[in-house]
Amino acid sequence: MPKMKTHSGAKKRFKTTATGKVRGRHAFTSHILEKKSPKRKRTLGAPAQISDHDAPRVKKLLGDR
């Protein structure tokens, strides 16, 4: 059986933590930034934890078990 390849789009966007949680970028960070407060933009810059519902799908794309 051949090895499963890592999804190259997912590996650029997500990382797994040491405990197995999945981290990614926040939504709403790319445009229409004038109306958002500096505090909100700063907070959105920090990595977000992917929800427990979506994490298994992302892990499968990354090749993690």
Secondary structure, 3 states (H helix, E strand, C coil): CCCCCCCHHHHHHCEECCCCCEEECCCCCCCCCCCCCHHHHHHHHCCEECCCCCHHHHHHHHCCC
